[in-house]
Amino acid sequence: METTNKFFRNYDCEVRAENNEENGDYITGQPIVFGVRTDIGGMFAEVIEDGALDNADLKDVRFLVNHNLSMIPLARSRNNNANSTMQLERVDGGLNIRANLDTENNETARSLYSAVSRGDISGMSFMFSVDSEEWTELDSDYPTRHITSIGHVFEVSAVTAPAYEQTSIEARSDADALESAKAALESAKQAEAEKRSAQIAEMMERLNKIMEVEE
């Protein structure tokens, strides 16, 4: 079942500002990367596994700056059709995007294109929900969360402060997202504890039956 929590992940990746006759001014980048361990607030590590996007809902994805949901999208992918101003491409390493920007009529788009061209912005991030996950090393102080299926990608953003190499959590400055991460860890630990309790109860029941037979 898809979680109701929404998570943010940042990637300090190659973001490029380009131009051609077909698309005009546009930005390319990779907001989702597979197989990279992410430190989540010092609480646990996280890996988005290869194939996590296979069943993801990508029907309506907006392109923003710094996850500002109140702003007018700079580009948008609707069913990833040819008329969409943002194109999404699932690749072996994750998800690539191309966002066509209206730099002539949109001041924010023009500023972003300039910042990327100058190298002032080098990170991308995305907002998503989790459909399925697996946890390892829950007994340790630093378990690992393996996201095996992303439920929904809501938006991708160019971010001014990716802050960490490869990947990071924006929740370090976002209380709501940090609480979502904590809730995910607590839920996993509770589920593991319940599983072990059930296993112990089953073992005790079998042992009692054996003892009854022996008597």
ChimeraX attribute file (.defattr): number of C-alpha atoms within 10 A of each C-alpha:
attribute: neighborCount
match mode: 1-to-1
recipient: residues
	/A:1	7
	/A:2	12
	/A:3	15
	/A:4	12
	/A:5	15
	/A:6	17
	/A:7	20
	/A:8	22
	/A:9	22
	/A:10	29
	/A:11	28
	/A:12	22
	/A:13	20
	/A:14	15
	/A:15	20
	/A:16	18
	/A:17	21
	/A:18	16
	/A:19	13
	/A:20	8
	/A:21	6
	/A:22	7
	/A:23	14
	/A:24	13
	/A:25	19
	/A:26	21
	/A:27	20
	/A:28	19
	/A:29	22
	/A:30	25
	/A:31	26
	/A:32	23
	/A:33	23
	/A:34	18
	/A:35	14
	/A:36	15
	/A:37	19
	/A:38	23
	/A:39	17
	/A:40	22
	/A:41	16
	/A:42	10
	/A:43	14
	/A:44	21
	/A:45	18
	/A:46	19
	/A:47	18
	/A:48	22
	/A:49	21
	/A:50	17
	/A:51	18
	/A:52	20
	/A:53	23
	/A:54	12
	/A:55	12
	/A:56	17
	/A:57	16
	/A:58	18
	/A:59	13
	/A:60	15
	/A:61	24
	/A:62	23
	/A:63	27
	/A:64	24
	/A:65	21
	/A:66	18
	/A:67	18
	/A:68	12
	/A:69	12
	/A:70	7
	/A:71	10
	/A:72	13
	/A:73	17
	/A:74	22
	/A:75	21
	/A:76	22
	/A:77	23
	/A:78	17
	/A:79	15
	/A:80	17
	/A:81	12
	/A:82	10
	/A:83	11
	/A:84	16
	/A:85	21
	/A:86	24
	/A:87	21
	/A:88	20
	/A:89	12
	/A:90	14
	/A:91	14
	/A:92	11
	/A:93	15
	/A:94	19
	/A:95	16
	/A:96	17
	/A:97	20
	/A:98	22
	/A:99	23
	/A:100	25
	/A:101	25
	/A:102	19
	/A:103	18
	/A:104	10
	/A:105	9
	/A:106	12
	/A:107	11
	/A:108	17
	/A:109	22
	/A:110	16
	/A:111	12
	/A:112	22
	/A:113	22
	/A:114	15
	/A:115	15
	/A:116	21
	/A:117	16
	/A:118	12
	/A:119	14
	/A:120	12
	/A:121	22
	/A:122	21
	/A:123	28
	/A:124	28
	/A:125	29
	/A:126	27
	/A:127	19
	/A:128	22
	/A:129	20
	/A:130	22
	/A:131	18
	/A:132	15
	/A:133	17
	/A:134	11
	/A:135	17
	/A:136	13
	/A:137	11
	/A:138	16
	/A:139	9
	/A:140	9
	/A:141	10
	/A:142	15
	/A:143	17
	/A:144	22
	/A:145	24
	/A:146	19
	/A:147	22
	/A:148	19
	/A:149	22
	/A:150	23
	/A:151	22
	/A:152	22
	/A:153	21
	/A:154	17
	/A:155	24
	/A:156	27
	/A:157	22
	/A:158	25
	/A:159	22
	/A:160	16
	/A:161	16
	/A:162	23
	/A:163	15
	/A:164	15
	/A:165	12
	/A:166	15
	/A:167	24
	/A:168	22
	/A:169	23
	/A:170	25
	/A:171	19
	/A:172	13
	/A:173	10
	/A:174	11
	/A:175	11
	/A:176	14
	/A:177	20
	/A:178	19
	/A:179	14
	/A:180	18
	/A:181	22
	/A:182	16
	/A:183	13
	/A:184	17
	/A:185	19
	/A:186	12
	/A:187	12
	/A:188	18
	/A:189	16
	/A:190	12
	/A:191	12
	/A:192	15
	/A:193	13
	/A:194	12
	/A:195	12
	/A:196	12
	/A:197	12
	/A:198	12
	/A:199	12
	/A:200	12
	/A:201	12
	/A:202	12
	/A:203	12
	/A:204	12
	/A:205	12
	/A:206	12
	/A:207	12
	/A:208	12
	/A:209	12
	/A:210	11
	/A:211	10
	/A:212	9
	/A:213	8
	/A:214	7
	/A:215	6
